[in-house]
Amino acid sequence: IYRLQALLNESLIKTKHVENAAIINISEREVCASTSGFYVPPENAINLIYAFYKNLLQVRRTGFYFKQKHYKCVRADEHSIYLQNVYGGLIVVTTKDFILIATYRVGMYASVCVEAVEKLADYFREKGS
């Protein structure tokens, strides 16, 4: 767990364009690591898993609620979901074993956040997870 949290801090938070981040273990359906103070409610973790495997079209059409905030969908495919609202955005990327979540706030660059999360997802894919 500590190694995963260190990865989140080193590869995402240090960019200064990721506010918070977490990793959901898909098979266990729970958060296995998150940045300091970032709590992902269990129902949000499960809804994110379902977003990829059952509700991708609905997410594209109607957006997604995360921590009581609505986000509209900017992009959604079988690997990545990009969402935003007036406060910032939510980047969600899946690998074989994990779903990576990152948030950014107004003033941060969405493109830098996306690039960092996708790069971390590629790292997990190369390791086979």
C-alpha positions as CSV (number, residue, x, y, z in Angstrom):
1,I,0.0,0.0,0.0
2,Y,2.8,2.4,0.9
3,R,4.5,1.8,-2.4
4,L,1.2,2.7,-4.3
5,Q,0.8,5.9,-2.2
6,A,4.3,6.9,-3.0
7,L,3.7,6.3,-6.7
8,L,0.6,8.6,-6.5
9,N,2.6,11.3,-4.9
10,E,5.7,11.0,-7.1
11,S,4.0,10.6,-10.4
12,L,0.8,12.7,-10.0
13,I,0.8,15.1,-7.1
14,K,4.3,16.4,-7.9
15,T,3.1,17.6,-11.3
16,K,1.2,20.4,-9.4
17,H,-1.7,19.7,-11.7
18,V,-3.3,16.9,-9.8
19,E,-5.2,17.8,-6.6
20,N,-6.0,14.4,-5.3
21,A,-5.6,10.8,-6.5
22,A,-6.6,7.2,-5.6
23,I,-6.2,3.7,-6.9
24,I,-9.2,1.3,-6.8
25,N,-8.5,-2.5,-6.8
26,I,-11.1,-3.8,-9.3
27,S,-11.3,-7.3,-8.0
28,E,-11.6,-6.2,-4.3
29,R,-13.9,-3.3,-5.3
30,E,-12.2,-0.9,-2.9
31,V,-9.6,1.8,-2.7
32,C,-6.2,0.4,-2.0
33,A,-4.3,3.7,-2.0
34,S,-5.0,7.4,-2.0
35,T,-3.3,10.7,-1.4
36,S,-3.4,12.3,2.0
37,G,-6.9,13.3,3.0
38,F,-8.6,12.1,-0.1
39,Y,-11.5,9.8,0.8
40,V,-13.4,7.9,-2.0
41,P,-16.7,6.6,-0.6
42,P,-17.1,2.9,-1.3
43,E,-20.2,3.5,-3.5
44,N,-18.2,5.9,-5.6
45,A,-15.5,3.3,-6.1
46,I,-18.1,0.7,-7.2
47,N,-19.9,3.2,-9.5
48,L,-16.6,3.9,-11.2
49,I,-16.0,0.2,-11.8
50,Y,-19.5,-0.1,-13.2
51,A,-19.0,3.0,-15.3
52,F,-16.3,1.2,-17.3
53,Y,-18.0,-2.2,-17.5
54,K,-21.7,-1.5,-17.7
55,N,-22.5,2.2,-18.0
56,L,-20.0,3.8,-20.4
57,L,-22.7,5.0,-22.8
58,Q,-24.8,6.5,-19.9
59,V,-21.7,8.3,-18.6
60,R,-21.1,9.8,-22.0
61,R,-24.7,11.0,-22.2
62,T,-25.4,12.2,-18.7
63,G,-22.1,12.6,-16.9
64,F,-21.2,11.2,-13.5
65,Y,-21.7,12.1,-9.9
66,F,-18.6,11.8,-7.7
67,K,-18.6,12.9,-4.1
68,Q,-21.9,14.8,-4.5
69,K,-20.7,16.8,-7.5
70,H,-21.9,16.3,-11.0
71,Y,-19.3,16.1,-13.8
72,K,-20.1,16.3,-17.5
73,C,-18.3,13.8,-19.7
74,V,-15.6,15.2,-22.0
75,R,-14.4,11.7,-23.2
76,A,-15.2,8.1,-22.4
77,D,-13.9,4.9,-23.9
78,E,-13.0,1.5,-22.5
79,H,-9.7,2.8,-21.1
80,S,-10.4,6.4,-19.9
81,I,-13.1,8.7,-18.7
82,Y,-12.5,12.4,-18.6
83,L,-15.0,14.5,-16.7
84,Q,-15.3,18.2,-15.8
85,N,-17.4,20.7,-14.0
86,V,-17.0,24.4,-13.0
87,Y,-14.7,23.5,-10.1
88,G,-12.3,21.3,-12.1
89,G,-12.3,17.8,-13.3
90,L,-12.0,14.1,-12.7
91,I,-9.7,11.8,-14.7
92,V,-10.4,8.0,-14.5
93,V,-8.3,5.4,-16.2
94,T,-8.5,1.7,-16.0
95,T,-5.9,-1.1,-16.2
96,K,-6.3,-4.8,-15.8
97,D,-6.3,-4.7,-12.0
98,F,-6.8,-1.0,-11.1
99,I,-8.8,2.1,-11.7
100,L,-6.8,5.3,-11.2
101,I,-8.6,8.4,-10.2
102,A,-7.2,11.9,-10.2
103,T,-8.9,15.3,-9.6
104,Y,-7.8,18.7,-10.7
105,R,-9.2,22.1,-9.7
106,V,-9.6,25.4,-11.5
107,G,-6.2,26.8,-12.3
108,M,-4.6,23.4,-12.9
109,Y,-4.0,22.2,-16.4
110,A,-6.3,19.3,-17.3
111,S,-3.9,18.2,-20.0
112,V,-1.0,17.8,-17.5
113,C,-3.3,15.9,-15.2
114,V,-4.4,13.6,-18.1
115,E,-0.9,13.0,-19.2
116,A,0.3,12.1,-15.7
117,V,-2.6,9.7,-15.0
118,E,-2.3,8.0,-18.5
119,K,1.5,7.6,-18.0
120,L,0.9,6.0,-14.6
121,A,-1.7,3.7,-16.1
122,D,0.8,2.7,-18.8
123,Y,3.3,1.9,-16.1
124,F,0.8,-0.5,-14.5
125,R,-0.1,-2.0,-17.9
126,E,3.6,-2.7,-18.6
127,K,3.9,-4.5,-15.2
128,G,0.8,-6.6,-16.2
129,S,-1.5,-5.0,-13.6
